[in-house]
Amino acid sequence: MEEQGQESSVRDGRRSNRFNIISKVALDKGMNRYVLVAYGQIFGTLATAFFAFIFERNNNSKLSVAILRNVFFLGLLGTVLGRTLFFAGLEYTSPAFASALVNLIPSITFILAVLCRMEKLEISKRGSQAKILGTIIAFGGATLMTLYKGPAVISFHSQRSNQPTTGSRLLLHKDLIKGSLILVVSFISLSAFYILQTVTIKMYPAPITLTTLTCLSGAILSTIMTAILDHKASSWKLSWNITLLAPIYSGIVIFGITIYVQTLVVRKKGPVFMTAFRPLATIIVAIMGLLILGDALYMGSIIGATLIVLGLYATLWGKEKEKTEKLSQQTISEEVIEIKEAKQ
């Protein structure tokens, strides 16, 4: 299951990078961000409902008021706040910048998990120290890979390797700060979504059906939001171009497949484990760019990738250390109880 969680998290990261680019192009073509979210949720609902009917038609889990309340907030956090604000921030920045900033999610999720008592944080213990340090290092490495190039180290095309490379180039734009703040709020909302998703799947152990209900909640809320903020019927028109591809891709791949896979992982390993592998997507993109597109591999990418691997290792080591300590404490407690019972 741990290997499954690692592979699914990396695949999610690759989908997210493609999703950023496709969404950015659609928004630049004039597609309304609210309509894009609403259509994505509608397509996600239709796709997952079909599989829920096939594989979970005999689901015996009952929908309680508490579960429906959580589903409502999943739609609110993941769709209305998370995705809508993400698209707004994407309009003010760029896919590359958003891909770098998205690596804040593991850190934010870790903080929220600690506040919700899903993760233990004891500064005096090595396990907690390793998790904190690993999260910070991985985020720093992913950011370095995206925002800093340095000299080219490996290149399959000599003409590219001979070209002068620039140093650290931060995106400069009058709306960069505004876009960054919007993206951060979006990632806080998505992190809260992962926390609530972990709680809800334990209450309602039917992952496909829960994904469908989440998409349905998001579709209803986003449609209401769009009707309030955009009264033009022409905004809902889809053409045979990127404005059709973007909502279909986001609906089926992001809101459907990705949320379902995330639900499986958080049920077994928790939200912190699931988001810890997100920075690996930055490494995958760099390697694919080298092997497939012929892009050069720069010093910044190598240093950043090294930091990501070290940070990820530290985080997983910290979680394993805490697990070992917990088992040891349980064993000691059981032995103490057995000794007391023997004396009696």
TORLO-962109 format. One record per residue (C-alpha): residue number from 1; residue in three letters; y, x, z. Coordinates in Angstrom, 1 decimal, padded with zeros to 4 digits. Layout:
+-------+--------+--------+--------+--------+
: lumro : kolmar :     py :     px :     pz :
+-------+--------+--------+--------+--------+
:   NUM :    Ala :      Y :      X :      Z :
...
+-------+--------+--------+--------+--------+
! end
This chain:
+-------+--------+--------+--------+--------+
: lumro : kolmar :     py :     px :     pz :
+-------+--------+--------+--------+--------+
:     1 :    Met :  000.0 :  000.0 :  000.0 :
:     2 :    Glu :  002.4 :  002.9 :  000.7 :
:     3 :    Glu :  001.8 :  004.3 : -002.8 :
:     4 :    Gln :  002.4 :  000.8 : -004.2 :
:     5 :    Gly :  005.6 :  000.6 : -002.3 :
:     6 :    Gln :  006.8 :  004.0 : -003.6 :
:     7 :    Glu :  005.9 :  003.2 : -007.3 :
:     8 :    Ser :  007.5 : -000.3 : -007.1 :
:     9 :    Ser :  010.7 :  001.1 : -005.6 :
:    10 :    Val :  011.0 :  003.7 : -008.3 :
:    11 :    Arg :  010.4 :  001.0 : -011.0 :
:    12 :    Asp :  013.0 : -001.2 : -009.4 :
:    13 :    Gly :  015.5 :  001.7 : -009.6 :
:    14 :    Arg :  014.9 :  002.2 : -013.3 :
:    15 :    Arg :  015.3 : -001.5 : -013.9 :
:    16 :    Ser :  018.6 : -001.5 : -012.0 :
:    17 :    Asn :  020.0 :  001.3 : -014.1 :
:    18 :    Arg :  019.2 : -000.6 : -017.3 :
:    19 :    Phe :  020.5 : -003.7 : -015.7 :
:    20 :    Asn :  023.9 : -002.0 : -014.9 :
:    21 :    Ile :  024.4 : -001.0 : -018.5 :
:    22 :    Ile :  023.3 : -004.3 : -020.1 :
:    23 :    Ser :  025.5 : -006.2 : -017.6 :
:    24 :    Lys :  028.5 : -004.0 : -018.2 :
:    25 :    Val :  028.3 : -004.4 : -022.0 :
:    26 :    Ala :  028.0 : -008.2 : -021.6 :
:    27 :    Leu :  031.0 : -008.3 : -019.3 :
:    28 :    Asp :  033.0 : -006.2 : -021.7 :
:    29 :    Lys :  032.1 : -008.6 : -024.5 :
:    30 :    Gly :  033.9 : -011.3 : -022.5 :
:    31 :    Met :  031.0 : -013.0 : -020.7 :
:    32 :    Asn :  032.1 : -014.7 : -017.5 :
:    33 :    Arg :  030.6 : -013.0 : -014.4 :
:    34 :    Tyr :  029.9 : -016.3 : -012.7 :
:    35 :    Val :  028.2 : -017.7 : -015.8 :
:    36 :    Leu :  026.1 : -014.5 : -016.1 :
:    37 :    Val :  024.9 : -014.9 : -012.5 :
:    38 :    Ala :  024.2 : -018.6 : -012.8 :
:    39 :    Tyr :  022.2 : -018.2 : -016.0 :
:    40 :    Gly :  020.3 : -015.2 : -014.6 :
:    41 :    Gln :  019.2 : -017.3 : -011.6 :
:    42 :    Ile :  018.2 : -020.3 : -013.8 :
:    43 :    Phe :  016.0 : -018.0 : -016.0 :
:    44 :    Gly :  014.6 : -016.4 : -012.9 :
:    45 :    Thr :  013.7 : -019.8 : -011.4 :
:    46 :    Leu :  011.9 : -021.0 : -014.6 :
:    47 :    Ala :  010.0 : -017.7 : -015.0 :
:    48 :    Thr :  008.8 : -017.5 : -011.4 :
:    49 :    Ala :  008.1 : -021.3 : -011.0 :
:    50 :    Phe :  005.5 : -021.0 : -013.8 :
:    51 :    Phe :  003.6 : -018.2 : -012.0 :
:    52 :    Ala :  004.0 : -019.9 : -008.7 :
:    53 :    Phe :  002.3 : -023.0 : -010.2 :
:    54 :    Ile : -000.6 : -020.9 : -011.6 :
:    55 :    Phe : -001.3 : -018.6 : -008.7 :
:    56 :    Glu :  000.0 : -020.4 : -005.6 :
:    57 :    Arg : -000.6 : -024.1 : -006.4 :
:    58 :    Asn : -002.9 : -024.3 : -003.4 :
:    59 :    Asn : -000.4 : -022.8 : -001.1 :
:    60 :    Asn : -000.8 : -024.4 :  002.4 :
:    61 :    Ser :  002.4 : -023.0 :  003.9 :
:    62 :    Lys :  004.8 : -025.7 :  004.9 :
:    63 :    Leu :  008.5 : -025.7 :  004.4 :
:    64 :    Ser :  010.3 : -026.1 :  007.7 :
:    65 :    Val :  014.0 : -026.5 :  008.3 :
:    66 :    Ala :  014.2 : -022.9 :  009.4 :
:    67 :    Ile :  012.6 : -021.7 :  006.2 :
:    68 :    Leu :  014.9 : -023.8 :  004.0 :
:    69 :    Arg :  017.9 : -022.5 :  006.0 :
:    70 :    Asn :  016.8 : -019.0 :  005.3 :
:    71 :    Val :  016.3 : -019.8 :  001.6 :
:    72 :    Phe :  019.8 : -021.1 :  001.5 :
:    73 :    Phe :  021.2 : -017.9 :  002.9 :
:    74 :    Leu :  019.0 : -015.8 :  000.7 :
:    75 :    Gly :  020.7 : -017.5 : -002.3 :
:    76 :    Leu :  024.1 : -017.0 : -000.7 :
:    77 :    Leu :  023.6 : -013.4 :  000.2 :
:    78 :    Gly :  021.7 : -012.2 : -002.8 :
:    79 :    Thr :  023.4 : -014.3 : -005.5 :
:    80 :    Val :  026.8 : -015.7 : -004.7 :
:    81 :    Leu :  027.9 : -012.6 : -002.7 :
:    82 :    Gly :  025.6 : -009.8 : -003.8 :
:    83 :    Arg :  025.4 : -010.2 : -007.5 :
:    84 :    Thr :  028.7 : -011.9 : -008.2 :
:    85 :    Leu :  030.6 : -009.2 : -006.3 :
:    86 :    Phe :  028.5 : -006.5 : -008.0 :
:    87 :    Phe :  029.6 : -007.7 : -011.4 :
:    88 :    Ala :  033.2 : -007.9 : -010.2 :
:    89 :    Gly :  033.0 : -004.3 : -009.0 :
:    90 :    Leu :  031.2 : -003.2 : -012.2 :
:    91 :    Glu :  034.1 : -004.5 : -014.3 :
:    92 :    Tyr :  036.5 : -002.2 : -012.4 :
:    93 :    Thr :  034.3 :  000.9 : -012.5 :
:    94 :    Ser :  031.3 :  002.0 : -014.7 :
:    95 :    Pro :  027.5 :  001.8 : -014.7 :
:    96 :    Ala :  027.2 :  005.5 : -013.7 :
:    97 :    Phe :  029.6 :  005.0 : -010.8 :
:    98 :    Ala :  027.8 :  001.9 : -009.7 :
:    99 :    Ser :  024.5 :  003.6 : -009.9 :
:   100 :    Ala :  025.8 :  006.4 : -007.6 :
:   101 :    Leu :  027.3 :  004.0 : -005.1 :
:   102 :    Val :  024.2 :  001.8 : -005.0 :
:   103 :    Asn :  022.5 :  004.6 : -003.0 :
:   104 :    Leu :  024.5 :  003.3 :  000.0 :
:   105 :    Ile :  022.0 :  000.5 :  000.3 :
:   106 :    Pro :  019.3 :  002.5 :  002.2 :
:   107 :    Ser :  021.9 :  003.6 :  004.7 :
:   108 :    Ile :  023.4 :  000.1 :  005.1 :
:   109 :    Thr :  019.9 : -001.4 :  005.3 :
:   110 :    Phe :  018.9 :  001.1 :  008.0 :
:   111 :    Ile :  022.0 :  000.2 :  010.1 :
:   112 :    Leu :  021.4 : -003.5 :  009.8 :
:   113 :    Ala :  017.7 : -003.1 :  010.6 :
:   114 :    Val :  018.6 : -001.2 :  013.8 :
:   115 :    Leu :  021.1 : -003.9 :  014.7 :
:   116 :    Cys :  018.5 : -006.6 :  014.1 :
:   117 :    Arg :  015.9 : -004.5 :  016.1 :
:   118 :    Met :  013.6 : -004.1 :  013.2 :
:   119 :    Glu :  013.9 : -000.3 :  013.5 :
:   120 :    Lys :  014.1 :  001.7 :  016.7 :
:   121 :    Leu :  016.9 :  004.2 :  017.0 :
:   122 :    Glu :  016.5 :  006.6 :  019.9 :
:   123 :    Ile :  018.8 :  009.6 :  019.2 :
:   124 :    Ser :  016.9 :  011.8 :  021.6 :
:   125 :    Lys :  013.7 :  011.5 :  019.6 :
:   126 :    Arg :  012.9 :  013.5 :  016.5 :
:   127 :    Gly :  011.7 :  010.6 :  014.6 :
:   128 :    Ser :  015.0 :  008.8 :  014.8 :
:   129 :    Gln :  017.0 :  012.0 :  014.1 :
:   130 :    Ala :  014.9 :  012.6 :  011.0 :
:   131 :    Lys :  015.4 :  009.1 :  009.6 :
:   132 :    Ile :  019.2 :  009.3 :  010.1 :
:   133 :    Leu :  019.5 :  012.8 :  008.6 :
:   134 :    Gly :  017.1 :  012.0 :  005.7 :
:   135 :    Thr :  019.1 :  008.9 :  004.8 :
:   136 :    Ile :  022.4 :  010.8 :  004.7 :
:   137 :    Ile :  020.9 :  013.7 :  002.7 :
:   138 :    Ala :  019.3 :  011.4 :  000.1 :
:   139 :    Phe :  022.5 :  009.5 : -000.4 :
:   140 :    Gly :  024.5 :  012.8 : -000.8 :
:   141 :    Gly :  022.0 :  014.1 : -003.3 :
:   142 :    Ala :  022.1 :  011.0 : -005.4 :
:   143 :    Thr :  025.9 :  011.0 : -005.4 :
:   144 :    Leu :  026.0 :  014.6 : -006.3 :
:   145 :    Met :  023.7 :  014.1 : -009.3 :
:   146 :    Thr :  025.9 :  011.3 : -010.7 :
:   147 :    Leu :  029.4 :  012.7 : -010.0 :
:   148 :    Tyr :  028.9 :  016.5 : -010.5 :
:   149 :    Lys :  027.4 :  018.3 : -013.5 :
:   150 :    Gly :  028.0 :  022.1 : -013.2 :
:   151 :    Pro :  026.5 :  024.5 : -015.7 :
:   152 :    Ala :  023.6 :  023.4 : -018.0 :
:   153 :    Val :  020.3 :  024.9 : -016.7 :
:   154 :    Ile :  017.7 :  023.4 : -019.1 :
:   155 :    Ser :  018.4 :  022.0 : -022.6 :
:   156 :    Phe :  016.2 :  021.4 : -025.6 :
:   157 :    His :  019.1 :  021.7 : -028.0 :
:   158 :    Ser :  020.9 :  025.0 : -028.2 :
:   159 :    Gln :  024.1 :  023.4 : -029.6 :
:   160 :    Arg :  024.4 :  021.3 : -026.5 :
:   161 :    Ser :  023.7 :  024.2 : -024.1 :
:   162 :    Asn :  026.4 :  026.3 : -025.7 :
:   163 :    Gln :  029.0 :  023.6 : -025.2 :
:   164 :    Pro :  031.3 :  024.2 : -022.2 :
:   165 :    Thr :  030.5 :  022.0 : -019.3 :
:   166 :    Thr :  033.0 :  020.5 : -016.9 :
:   167 :    Gly :  032.9 :  020.8 : -013.2 :
:   168 :    Ser :  033.1 :  018.0 : -010.8 :
:   169 :    Arg :  034.7 :  015.0 : -012.4 :
:   170 :    Leu :  035.4 :  012.0 : -010.3 :
:   171 :    Leu :  036.2 :  008.8 : -012.1 :
:   172 :    Leu :  040.0 :  008.3 : -012.1 :
:   173 :    His :  041.2 :  004.7 : -012.6 :
:   174 :    Lys :  043.9 :  002.6 : -011.1 :
:   175 :    Asp :  041.3 :  000.0 : -010.1 :
:   176 :    Leu :  038.6 :  002.5 : -008.9 :
:   177 :    Ile :  039.4 :  001.9 : -005.2 :
:   178 :    Lys :  039.4 : -001.9 : -005.7 :
:   179 :    Gly :  036.1 : -001.8 : -007.5 :
:   180 :    Ser :  034.5 :  000.6 : -005.0 :
:   181 :    Leu :  035.4 : -001.7 : -002.1 :
:   182 :    Ile :  034.0 : -004.7 : -003.9 :
:   183 :    Leu :  030.8 : -002.8 : -004.6 :
:   184 :    Val :  030.4 : -001.8 : -001.0 :
:   185 :    Val :  030.8 : -005.4 :  000.2 :
:   186 :    Ser :  028.2 : -006.4 : -002.5 :
:   187 :    Phe :  025.7 : -003.8 : -001.2 :
:   188 :    Ile :  026.3 : -004.9 :  002.4 :
:   189 :    Ser :  025.4 : -008.4 :  001.3 :
:   190 :    Leu :  022.3 : -007.2 : -000.6 :
:   191 :    Ser :  021.2 : -005.2 :  002.5 :
:   192 :    Ala :  021.5 : -008.3 :  004.6 :
:   193 :    Phe :  019.4 : -010.1 :  001.9 :
:   194 :    Tyr :  016.6 : -007.6 :  002.4 :
:   195 :    Ile :  016.6 : -008.0 :  006.1 :
:   196 :    Leu :  016.5 : -011.8 :  005.9 :
:   197 :    Gln :  013.8 : -011.5 :  003.1 :
:   198 :    Thr :  011.6 : -009.6 :  005.6 :
:   199 :    Val :  012.0 : -012.3 :  008.2 :
:   200 :    Thr :  011.4 : -015.2 :  005.8 :
:   201 :    Ile :  008.3 : -013.8 :  004.1 :
:   202 :    Lys :  006.6 : -013.6 :  007.6 :
:   203 :    Met :  007.5 : -017.3 :  008.2 :
:   204 :    Tyr :  006.4 : -018.4 :  004.7 :
:   205 :    Pro :  003.7 : -016.0 :  003.3 :
:   206 :    Ala :  003.8 : -017.2 : -000.3 :
:   207 :    Pro :  005.7 : -014.4 : -002.2 :
:   208 :    Ile :  005.9 : -016.0 : -005.6 :
:   209 :    Thr :  006.9 : -019.4 : -004.3 :
:   210 :    Leu :  009.5 : -017.8 : -002.0 :
:   211 :    Thr :  010.9 : -015.9 : -005.0 :
:   212 :    Thr :  011.2 : -019.2 : -006.9 :
:   213 :    Leu :  012.9 : -020.9 : -004.0 :
:   214 :    Thr :  015.3 : -018.0 : -003.6 :
:   215 :    Cys :  016.2 : -018.1 : -007.3 :
:   216 :    Leu :  016.6 : -021.9 : -007.2 :
:   217 :    Ser :  018.9 : -021.6 : -004.2 :
:   218 :    Gly :  020.9 : -019.0 : -006.1 :
:   219 :    Ala :  021.0 : -021.1 : -009.2 :
:   220 :    Ile :  022.4 : -024.1 : -007.4 :
:   221 :    Leu :  025.0 : -022.2 : -005.4 :
:   222 :    Ser :  026.1 : -020.1 : -008.4 :
:   223 :    Thr :  026.4 : -023.1 : -010.6 :
:   224 :    Ile :  028.6 : -024.9 : -008.1 :
:   225 :    Met :  030.7 : -021.7 : -007.7 :
:   226 :    Thr :  031.1 : -021.4 : -011.5 :
:   227 :    Ala :  032.1 : -025.1 : -011.8 :
:   228 :    Ile :  034.8 : -024.6 : -009.2 :
:   229 :    Leu :  036.2 : -021.3 : -010.5 :
:   230 :    Asp :  035.7 : -021.8 : -014.2 :
:   231 :    His :  036.3 : -025.2 : -015.7 :
:   232 :    Lys :  035.9 : -024.2 : -019.3 :
:   233 :    Ala :  032.7 : -025.5 : -021.0 :
:   234 :    Ser :  032.9 : -022.8 : -023.6 :
:   235 :    Ser :  032.2 : -020.2 : -021.0 :
:   236 :    Trp :  028.6 : -021.4 : -020.8 :
:   237 :    Lys :  028.0 : -020.8 : -024.5 :
:   238 :    Leu :  025.3 : -018.2 : -025.4 :
:   239 :    Ser :  025.1 : -016.4 : -028.7 :
:   240 :    Trp :  022.3 : -014.3 : -030.2 :
:   241 :    Asn :  023.6 : -011.1 : -028.8 :
:   242 :    Ile :  024.1 : -009.3 : -025.5 :
:   243 :    Thr :  025.4 : -012.4 : -023.9 :
:   244 :    Leu :  021.9 : -013.9 : -024.3 :
:   245 :    Leu :  020.0 : -010.7 : -023.5 :
:   246 :    Ala :  021.9 : -010.0 : -020.3 :
:   247 :    Pro :  021.0 : -013.3 : -018.4 :
:   248 :    Ile :  017.4 : -013.3 : -019.7 :
:   249 :    Tyr :  016.9 : -009.7 : -018.6 :
:   250 :    Ser :  018.6 : -010.2 : -015.2 :
:   251 :    Gly :  016.8 : -013.5 : -014.6 :
:   252 :    Ile :  013.2 : -012.4 : -015.5 :
:   253 :    Val :  013.3 : -008.7 : -014.6 :
:   254 :    Ile :  015.8 : -008.5 : -011.8 :
:   255 :    Phe :  015.9 : -011.9 : -010.1 :
:   256 :    Gly :  012.2 : -012.6 : -010.9 :
:   257 :    Ile :  009.9 : -009.6 : -011.0 :
:   258 :    Thr :  012.0 : -007.2 : -008.8 :
:   259 :    Ile :  012.6 : -009.7 : -006.0 :
:   260 :    Tyr :  008.9 : -010.6 : -006.0 :
:   261 :    Val :  007.8 : -007.0 : -005.8 :
:   262 :    Gln :  010.4 : -006.4 : -003.0 :
:   263 :    Thr :  009.0 : -009.3 : -001.1 :
:   264 :    Leu :  005.5 : -007.8 : -001.2 :
:   265 :    Val :  006.8 : -004.4 :  000.0 :
:   266 :    Val :  009.0 : -005.6 :  002.8 :
:   267 :    Arg :  006.2 : -007.8 :  004.1 :
:   268 :    Lys :  004.0 : -004.8 :  004.6 :
:   269 :    Lys :  006.4 : -001.9 :  005.2 :
:   270 :    Gly :  009.8 : -003.4 :  006.1 :
:   271 :    Pro :  013.2 : -003.2 :  004.4 :
:   272 :    Val :  014.0 :  000.4 :  005.4 :
:   273 :    Phe :  010.9 :  001.7 :  003.7 :
:   274 :    Met :  011.5 : -000.4 :  000.6 :
:   275 :    Thr :  015.1 :  000.9 :  000.1 :
:   276 :    Ala :  014.3 :  004.5 :  001.1 :
:   277 :    Phe :  012.9 :  005.2 : -002.4 :
:   278 :    Arg :  015.9 :  003.9 : -004.3 :
:   279 :    Pro :  017.6 :  007.4 : -004.8 :
:   280 :    Leu :  014.5 :  008.5 : -006.6 :
:   281 :    Ala :  015.6 :  006.4 : -009.6 :
:   282 :    Thr :  018.5 :  008.8 : -010.1 :
:   283 :    Ile :  016.0 :  011.7 : -010.6 :
:   284 :    Ile :  013.8 :  009.6 : -013.0 :
:   285 :    Val :  016.9 :  008.8 : -015.1 :
:   286 :    Ala :  017.8 :  012.5 : -015.3 :
:   287 :    Ile :  014.2 :  013.5 : -016.3 :
:   288 :    Met :  013.9 :  010.7 : -018.9 :
:   289 :    Gly :  017.3 :  011.8 : -020.3 :
:   290 :    Leu :  016.0 :  015.4 : -020.7 :
:   291 :    Leu :  012.6 :  014.5 : -022.2 :
:   292 :    Ile :  013.5 :  011.5 : -024.4 :
:   293 :    Leu :  017.2 :  011.7 : -025.2 :
:   294 :    Gly :  017.4 :  015.5 : -025.2 :
:   295 :    Asp :  020.2 :  015.6 : -022.6 :
:   296 :    Ala :  020.7 :  018.8 : -020.8 :
:   297 :    Leu :  019.7 :  019.2 : -017.2 :
:   298 :    Tyr :  022.6 :  020.5 : -015.1 :
:   299 :    Met :  022.8 :  022.4 : -011.9 :
:   300 :    Gly :  024.2 :  019.4 : -010.1 :
:   301 :    Ser :  021.1 :  017.4 : -011.1 :
:   302 :    Ile :  018.8 :  020.0 : -009.8 :
:   303 :    Ile :  020.6 :  020.4 : -006.5 :
:   304 :    Gly :  021.0 :  016.7 : -006.1 :
:   305 :    Ala :  017.3 :  016.0 : -006.9 :
:   306 :    Thr :  016.3 :  018.7 : -004.3 :
:   307 :    Leu :  018.4 :  016.9 : -001.7 :
:   308 :    Ile :  016.9 :  013.5 : -002.5 :
:   309 :    Val :  013.4 :  014.8 : -002.1 :
:   310 :    Leu :  014.2 :  016.5 :  001.2 :
:   311 :    Gly :  016.0 :  013.4 :  002.5 :
:   312 :    Leu :  013.2 :  011.1 :  001.5 :
:   313 :    Tyr :  010.6 :  013.4 :  003.1 :
:   314 :    Ala :  012.7 :  013.5 :  006.3 :
:   315 :    Thr :  013.0 :  009.7 :  006.4 :
:   316 :    Leu :  009.2 :  009.2 :  005.9 :
:   317 :    Trp :  008.4 :  011.9 :  008.3 :
:   318 :    Gly :  010.6 :  010.2 :  010.9 :
:   319 :    Lys :  008.9 :  006.9 :  010.4 :
:   320 :    Glu :  005.4 :  008.4 :  010.6 :
:   321 :    Lys :  006.5 :  010.3 :  013.8 :
:   322 :    Glu :  007.6 :  007.1 :  015.4 :
:   323 :    Lys :  004.4 :  005.4 :  014.4 :
:   324 :    Thr :  002.4 :  008.2 :  016.0 :
:   325 :    Glu :  004.4 :  008.0 :  019.2 :
:   326 :    Lys :  004.0 :  004.3 :  019.3 :
:   327 :    Leu :  000.2 :  004.5 :  019.0 :
:   328 :    Ser :  000.1 :  007.2 :  021.6 :
:   329 :    Gln :  002.1 :  005.1 :  024.1 :
:   330 :    Gln : -000.3 :  002.1 :  023.4 :
:   331 :    Thr : -003.3 :  004.3 :  024.0 :
:   332 :    Ile : -001.8 :  005.6 :  027.3 :
:   333 :    Ser : -001.0 :  002.1 :  028.4 :
:   334 :    Glu : -004.5 :  000.9 :  027.7 :
:   335 :    Glu : -006.0 :  003.8 :  029.6 :
:   336 :    Val : -003.8 :  003.1 :  032.6 :
:   337 :    Ile : -004.9 : -000.6 :  032.6 :
:   338 :    Glu : -008.5 :  000.5 :  032.4 :
:   339 :    Ile : -008.1 :  002.8 :  035.4 :
:   340 :    Lys : -006.4 :  000.1 :  037.4 :
:   341 :    Glu : -009.2 : -002.4 :  036.6 :
:   342 :    Ala : -011.8 :  000.2 :  037.5 :
:   343 :    Lys : -010.2 :  000.8 :  040.9 :
:   344 :    Gln : -010.1 : -002.9 :  041.6 :
+-------+--------+--------+--------+--------+
! end
